[in-house]
Amino acid sequence: MAGLTTPAFRRSVRRWGAGLVFTEMISAYGVHYDNRRTLDYFLHTEDEHPLGFQLFGADADVMADAARRAVEAGADLVDLNMACPVRKVVKTGAGAALLGEPDKAAGIVTAVVRAVEGSGVPVTVKIRSGLRDGDGMGRAVAVRLAVAGAAAVCIHPRTAAQLYRGRADHDVTSALAAELPVPVIASGDVDGRAAALRLLERGAAAVMLARGAVGAPWLFAQVLGADEPAAAEKLAEVRRFTAEVIDELGSRAVGHLRQFWGRFRRHGALDKPLALELMRARDLDAVRALLDL
């Protein structure tokens, strides 16, 4: 969800019932070395809480320092990303690469748990089912992470090699939930209430919505039992979200918002002509005029 889960996005899904939201994936190295752009990911507003700060990195000491600073910045939870399959992350030894190094992964969890000890802030980890089909690395590393002190493990049961192709294999989720001594959170292909309930019935302690909620923040409300909102309600949310993005990003909002217009159209919040006009908009004045902001 890098590039998507800005403060405006987090507030949007909170309005529709999300019980916990997360920052974008934050480089522990960037935090450790005081990179200003990285530290900007710590910025948030009070109405986003409870808020998890998600960190990635491959060095235990650096991750521990970043976790301490995340807690100081207001994190209610520290989540360690050992799931990202993107090449530029994996080639640094971070993200899903840690599935192949269970000792290192466990060492990172131990260091981070110690770093935030006494704060009351739990440490969780997100993983994939493995690097490639049949390697079983997700299960093996999850056991190690639980022993190392992870308060919960979130699994997206696709392999790193799959990226986002195919279907999530939630048989893996069920097996992990039965085996681990800590809660297992299910992620992947949660596209509605029925899918969420199936995962809870199969042993997941909670479910996580991600890509499916982009352009459809009301999906959280539907998972909780609400009816699909009317088109007018959806458009009102688009307008509020857009206004908040503009307030946060200024002129950068024009490019940022282009990744949402098509998704909002697919989920019935924008008609095709309006979505196309928004895609063509070159400045904030045009966006504001089209949405009557």
Summary of the structure (lengths in Angstrom):
residues: 293
radius of gyration: 19.2
end to end distance: 26.7
largest distance: 55.2
contacts: 975
relative contact order: 0.10
helix: 52%
strand: 13%
